[in-house]
Amino acid sequence: MTKRILVVEDNPDNRILITDVLASLKYTVLVAIDGEQGIALAESEIPDLILMDLSLPKMDGWAAATQIKQNPALAHIPIIALTAHAMVGDREKALQAGCNDYISKPIDLRELSSKLTHFLSDSEAES
């Protein structure tokens, strides 16, 4: 069964790049353009993994990740923060919000692929 990844990203160029890469890797891609929509899609679709931008309209990625992790039905879903916030402390802030990992932009596609393999193979082992 194809793994489903929710991409929460407001920037159209980044969204296209990420979704194209994920599609080429044979993942099913779900897309949200803000934190509120990301939470709603996570609740309705229960993806296998979430790639979460942190600077989002309506509700930022930190708040959205926190809300997703507080929902017992969604808490098991790994969240990887994708962000231009690469200052000292930003990684820790993302992890405190509930993200399982962190990738700074511009995205290194090998790093992204490696992290997807890691988290999605872990979720297969739990199934």
N, C-alpha and C positions, 0 to 999 in steps of 0.2 A: 504494500500500500504506500502510495506517495505521501511523504511528509508535507505538512502544511505549515507555512511560515507566514505570520502576520507582520507586514512592514508598516510601521507607523512613522511617516515621513512627510513633512509639508512641502519641502523643496522639490519641484517637478523634475529637475535634472537629476538630483540624487535618487529620487523615487524610480525614475526610468532606469538608471544604471543598476540599482540594486535589484529591481524586479527582473531585468534582463539577465543578470548574472544568475539569480536564483532559478529562473526558468531554464537556463542553459544547463544547470546542474540537476534538472528534473524534479524540482520542488514545485508544489502547488503554492501560489502566492496570493495572499489576501492583502488588501491595501486600505489603510486609513490615513487621513491627512491631518488629523489633530488628536489630542489625547482623549477627548470624549468619545470620538468615533472609534479609537483604538480599543477603549474599554468595552464599548458596545459590541464590536466585532469579536473581541476575545470571549465575551460572555455567550454570544450566539454561535460562534464557530469552533470554539475550543481548539485553537491551533496547537501544533507540536512545539513551536518556538515563536518568540516575538523579537523582532529587531526594532528597537525604540529610539527614535531621535529624542533628544532631551529638550531642545528649544522648539516648542510647538505652540500653535495658537489654541485658544480656548482653555486648555489645560496642558501644562508642560509635562514632559516625559517623566520627571521625577515624581510628580503627583499621580500620574497615570500608573506608573510602575507600582507605587505604594498601594494604590487602590486595587490593582489586579492581585497583588500578593496578599492582600487582606481578605480576599474572597476565597473561601476554602475550595470552591470548585475550580479555581484558576491558579491557586498558589503553586501547584506543581510545574507550571509552564515556565521553562527557562526564558529569561529576558536578557538580551544583549543590548546594551546601550550603544548607539552609534551617534557620535557627537563631535562637534568642533570644540567643545569644552575640554581642553587638554592642559589646563593649568594644574599646578600642585593642588591636590585635594579634590579635584573633580571626579576622579575615579572612585575615591572613597565615598563621596557624596552619592554617586550613582549606585554603589553597592549598598549603602545604607538605605536607599530608597527601595531596594528590593531587586535591583538588577543582579543577575548572576555573573555577568562579565561586562567588559567595556572595550570598545574599539573606537579610537579617535579617527576623525576625518582629516585628510582624505583617506578613504578606506583602502587598506592593503588587501587585495582579493585573496591572496594566499592565507593571510591571517583569518579572514572571514570564513573561508572554506574549512580551515582547520577547526575553528571554534564550532561551526555548524556540525561537522562530523563528530566532534567531542560530545556536544550536548544532545544531538539527535541519536547517537548510538547509546548514550546513557538512558535516554527515554525508552529506547527499544528494550533494553535490559530490564526496565521496570515494568514493562507491559506484560 
